[in-house]
Amino acid sequence: MSGDTELTVRAGRRSVPVRRADKVLFPAEGSAPAYTKGDLAAYYRSVAAFMLPHLRGRPLMLERHPDGVGGPRFMQKNTPEHYPDWITRVEVAKEDGTVRHTVCDDAATLVYLADQACLTVHRWLSRTGHLDRPDLLVFDLDPGEDDFTTVRRAARWVGELLDELRLPSGLMTTGSRGLHVVVPLNGRHDFDEVRAFARDAAELLAAEHPDDLTTAARKKDRGTRLYLDVQRNGYAQTAVAPFTVRARPGAPVAVPVGWDQLDDPELGPRRWTIADAAEQGRKNPWSGLLGRGRALGPARRRLDALRG
């Protein structure tokens, strides 16, 4: 049960009300305590400085759970009319009109989204003004089974290939089952070019490790192999944002990690939760990464040479 408790959270220049702050969104489970909507808002306020650089200027898809993780889920693209006018929107064309996506440019918006029971923030890989030119490329390492040993091995192979292609990269836990490998780009290529590059890189790795990796989109064709998913590198596709909460027991969080942490025996896709993710943020494992965006031309030539 939850009452009508309302909190006021100061975020930057704004004070944002959080209604029904004592409503439980994550019930207690095992050793994990229960977390309320007030806890969610406090968490997002605490990581705003780390999270906002990954969100600013990007259209968002919002994953809302008004009754908590045990209730129905709503995937929200269009910004409701009742959202405050100080929250940024961007109109994006679609086949039969437009979608008015929410854009999170400040801490107050993060807190407001928590008030709306938005647990997970999914972001575009491009920014407003250049929606057709992604500045990020993502490899999603999705294991066939809940086996993190396979994920570690695949991450090393992806990282080694990107090093050989002379592309900078960052590693991120997803808060779910696998890892993301993120490559910053300079925004000069369109989505078709970026996805084709990611697909060719993934197919090269799958050919080198056929017993462990696959690019098969259909689950029935994968068996127990890890799926190298590059489908997020398409126009209007999204990927979970760094420091976002996932709708799983214990409130796990998607967290950037350093490549040196891949050998940490405690590392796992749900290693961090809203209780301790801010500590990892303060370590800044992706320091300087986003400012190192590269063109894909030289890497494409190296990749084609490796593919023969």
RAURGI-V876146 format. One record per residue. RES is the residue in one letter. NEAR is the number of other C-alpha atoms within 8 Angstrom. D_CENTER is the distance of its C-alpha to the mean C-alpha in Angstrom with 1 decimal. Layout:
res=RES near=NEAR d_center=D_CENTER
res=RES near=NEAR d_center=D_CENTER
This chain:
res=M near=4 d_center=31.3
res=S near=7 d_center=30.0
res=G near=7 d_center=32.1
res=D near=8 d_center=31.9
res=T near=8 d_center=30.7
res=E near=9 d_center=29.2
res=L near=9 d_center=27.6
res=T near=8 d_center=27.4
res=V near=11 d_center=24.6
res=R near=9 d_center=25.3
res=A near=11 d_center=22.4
res=G near=8 d_center=23.7
res=R near=5 d_center=26.7
res=R near=7 d_center=26.0
res=S near=10 d_center=26.8
res=V near=11 d_center=24.6
res=P near=10 d_center=26.0
res=V near=16 d_center=24.2
res=R near=9 d_center=26.3
res=R near=12 d_center=27.0
res=A near=14 d_center=25.2
res=D near=11 d_center=26.7
res=K near=11 d_center=25.3
res=V near=12 d_center=23.7
res=L near=13 d_center=20.2
res=F near=12 d_center=19.8
res=P near=10 d_center=23.3
res=A near=10 d_center=24.6
res=E near=9 d_center=24.3
res=G near=5 d_center=26.0
res=S near=5 d_center=25.7
res=A near=7 d_center=22.8
res=P near=9 d_center=24.1
res=A near=11 d_center=23.4
res=Y near=13 d_center=21.0
res=T near=12 d_center=22.0
res=K near=16 d_center=20.7
res=G near=13 d_center=22.3
res=D near=9 d_center=20.4
res=L near=12 d_center=17.0
res=A near=15 d_center=18.3
res=A near=10 d_center=19.6
res=Y near=10 d_center=16.4
res=Y near=12 d_center=14.4
res=R near=12 d_center=17.6
res=S near=8 d_center=17.7
res=V near=11 d_center=14.3
res=A near=11 d_center=14.7
res=A near=8 d_center=16.1
res=F near=9 d_center=13.3
res=M near=11 d_center=10.4
res=L near=12 d_center=12.4
res=P near=7 d_center=12.7
res=H near=7 d_center=9.1
res=L near=12 d_center=9.9
res=R near=11 d_center=13.6
res=G near=9 d_center=15.1
res=R near=13 d_center=12.2
res=P near=13 d_center=12.9
res=L near=14 d_center=10.8
res=M near=13 d_center=11.0
res=L near=13 d_center=11.6
res=E near=13 d_center=11.9
res=R near=13 d_center=15.2
res=H near=14 d_center=17.4
res=P near=11 d_center=20.7
res=D near=8 d_center=22.5
res=G near=10 d_center=19.9
res=V near=11 d_center=18.2
res=G near=5 d_center=21.6
res=G near=8 d_center=22.0
res=P near=8 d_center=21.0
res=R near=8 d_center=17.6
res=F near=8 d_center=17.3
res=M near=8 d_center=14.8
res=Q near=9 d_center=15.8
res=K near=11 d_center=15.8
res=N near=8 d_center=19.1
res=T near=10 d_center=19.7
res=P near=5 d_center=22.7
res=E near=4 d_center=25.9
res=H near=4 d_center=26.1
res=Y near=7 d_center=23.2
res=P near=5 d_center=24.8
res=D near=5 d_center=25.8
res=W near=4 d_center=24.2
res=I near=11 d_center=20.7
res=T near=9 d_center=19.8
res=R near=10 d_center=19.7
res=V near=10 d_center=19.7
res=E near=8 d_center=21.8
res=V near=8 d_center=20.5
res=A near=7 d_center=23.1
res=K near=7 d_center=23.1
res=E near=5 d_center=26.0
res=D near=4 d_center=27.9
res=G near=6 d_center=27.0
res=T near=9 d_center=24.0
res=V near=10 d_center=20.9
res=R near=11 d_center=20.4
res=H near=14 d_center=16.7
res=T near=14 d_center=15.9
res=V near=14 d_center=14.8
res=C near=15 d_center=14.0
res=D near=11 d_center=16.3
res=D near=10 d_center=17.5
res=A near=14 d_center=17.5
res=A near=13 d_center=19.8
res=T near=10 d_center=17.4
res=L near=13 d_center=14.8
res=V near=16 d_center=17.8
res=Y near=12 d_center=19.1
res=L near=9 d_center=16.0
res=A near=14 d_center=16.5
res=D near=13 d_center=20.1
res=Q near=8 d_center=19.1
res=A near=11 d_center=17.5
res=C near=13 d_center=14.0
res=L near=14 d_center=12.1
res=T near=12 d_center=8.6
res=V near=13 d_center=7.2
res=H near=12 d_center=5.9
res=R near=13 d_center=6.8
res=W near=12 d_center=9.4
res=L near=13 d_center=9.9
res=S near=13 d_center=13.2
res=R near=14 d_center=14.9
res=T near=9 d_center=17.8
res=G near=4 d_center=21.1
res=H near=9 d_center=19.8
res=L near=8 d_center=17.7
res=D near=8 d_center=19.0
res=R near=12 d_center=18.2
res=P near=17 d_center=14.7
res=D near=12 d_center=14.3
res=L near=11 d_center=11.4
res=L near=14 d_center=11.8
res=V near=13 d_center=9.5
res=F near=11 d_center=11.3
res=D near=12 d_center=9.9
res=L near=15 d_center=12.6
res=D near=12 d_center=13.6
res=P near=15 d_center=16.8
res=G near=11 d_center=19.8
res=E near=5 d_center=20.6
res=D near=6 d_center=19.0
res=D near=8 d_center=20.2
res=F near=11 d_center=18.3
res=T near=6 d_center=21.2
res=T near=10 d_center=20.4
res=V near=14 d_center=16.8
res=R near=9 d_center=18.2
res=R near=8 d_center=20.8
res=A near=11 d_center=18.6
res=A near=11 d_center=16.3
res=R near=8 d_center=19.7
res=W near=9 d_center=20.9
res=V near=10 d_center=17.9
res=G near=10 d_center=18.3
res=E near=8 d_center=22.0
res=L near=8 d_center=21.9
res=L near=11 d_center=19.8
res=D near=9 d_center=22.3
res=E near=7 d_center=25.1
res=L near=10 d_center=23.7
res=R near=7 d_center=23.5
res=L near=10 d_center=19.9
res=P near=11 d_center=17.9
res=S near=11 d_center=14.7
res=G near=13 d_center=12.3
res=L near=12 d_center=11.2
res=M near=13 d_center=8.3
res=T near=17 d_center=8.9
res=T near=14 d_center=6.8
res=G near=15 d_center=9.2
res=S near=11 d_center=10.6
res=R near=11 d_center=12.8
res=G near=14 d_center=11.6
res=L near=14 d_center=9.9
res=H near=12 d_center=8.0
res=V near=15 d_center=10.5
res=V near=12 d_center=9.7
res=V near=12 d_center=13.0
res=P near=15 d_center=13.9
res=L near=14 d_center=16.5
res=N near=10 d_center=19.3
res=G near=13 d_center=18.7
res=R near=8 d_center=22.0
res=H near=11 d_center=21.1
res=D near=10 d_center=20.4
res=F near=12 d_center=17.8
res=D near=7 d_center=20.6
res=E near=8 d_center=21.4
res=V near=13 d_center=17.8
res=R near=13 d_center=17.3
res=A near=8 d_center=20.8
res=F near=9 d_center=20.3
res=A near=13 d_center=17.2
res=R near=9 d_center=19.3
res=D near=8 d_center=22.4
res=A near=9 d_center=20.8
res=A near=11 d_center=19.4
res=E near=10 d_center=22.9
res=L near=9 d_center=24.6
res=L near=11 d_center=22.9
res=A near=12 d_center=23.5
res=A near=7 d_center=27.1
res=E near=6 d_center=27.5
res=H near=8 d_center=26.2
res=P near=8 d_center=27.2
res=D near=5 d_center=27.7
res=D near=10 d_center=24.2
res=L near=13 d_center=21.8
res=T near=12 d_center=21.7
res=T near=10 d_center=20.4
res=A near=8 d_center=22.0
res=A near=8 d_center=20.0
res=R near=6 d_center=22.3
res=K near=7 d_center=21.9
res=K near=5 d_center=25.7
res=D near=7 d_center=25.8
res=R near=13 d_center=23.5
res=G near=7 d_center=25.6
res=T near=8 d_center=24.1
res=R near=11 d_center=22.5
res=L near=15 d_center=18.9
res=Y near=15 d_center=17.3
res=L near=12 d_center=15.9
res=D near=11 d_center=13.8
res=V near=12 d_center=13.7
res=Q near=7 d_center=13.8
res=R near=9 d_center=10.5
res=N near=13 d_center=12.7
res=G near=9 d_center=14.9
res=Y near=6 d_center=15.9
res=A near=5 d_center=14.3
res=Q near=10 d_center=11.6
res=T near=11 d_center=8.0
res=A near=10 d_center=4.5
res=V near=11 d_center=2.0
res=A near=12 d_center=2.9
res=P near=10 d_center=5.1
res=F near=12 d_center=7.7
res=T near=12 d_center=6.8
res=V near=14 d_center=9.4
res=R near=12 d_center=9.7
res=A near=9 d_center=12.9
res=R near=8 d_center=14.7
res=P near=9 d_center=17.9
res=G near=12 d_center=17.9
res=A near=12 d_center=14.8
res=P near=16 d_center=12.5
res=V near=16 d_center=9.5
res=A near=19 d_center=6.5
res=V near=15 d_center=8.6
res=P near=14 d_center=9.6
res=V near=12 d_center=12.9
res=G near=10 d_center=15.9
res=W near=7 d_center=17.4
res=D near=6 d_center=20.4
res=Q near=8 d_center=18.6
res=L near=8 d_center=18.2
res=D near=6 d_center=21.9
res=D near=7 d_center=21.5
res=P near=4 d_center=22.9
res=E near=5 d_center=21.0
res=L near=9 d_center=17.5
res=G near=7 d_center=15.7
res=P near=13 d_center=12.3
res=R near=13 d_center=13.3
res=R near=10 d_center=15.2
res=W near=12 d_center=14.1
res=T near=12 d_center=14.5
res=I near=12 d_center=15.1
res=A near=7 d_center=18.5
res=D near=8 d_center=17.6
res=A near=12 d_center=14.1
res=A near=10 d_center=15.8
res=E near=7 d_center=18.2
res=Q near=12 d_center=15.7
res=G near=12 d_center=14.5
res=R near=7 d_center=18.2
res=K near=6 d_center=18.5
res=N near=7 d_center=16.3
res=P near=9 d_center=15.6
res=W near=10 d_center=14.2
res=S near=6 d_center=17.3
res=G near=6 d_center=18.3
res=L near=11 d_center=15.7
res=L near=8 d_center=14.5
res=G near=6 d_center=18.3
res=R near=10 d_center=19.1
res=G near=13 d_center=18.0
res=R near=8 d_center=20.4
res=A near=11 d_center=22.2
res=L near=9 d_center=22.1
res=G near=6 d_center=25.9
res=P near=7 d_center=27.0
res=A near=11 d_center=24.2
res=R near=10 d_center=25.2
res=R near=8 d_center=28.8
res=R near=9 d_center=28.1
res=L near=10 d_center=26.0
res=D near=8 d_center=28.8
res=A near=7 d_center=31.3
res=L near=6 d_center=29.6
res=R near=6 d_center=29.5
res=G near=4 d_center=33.2
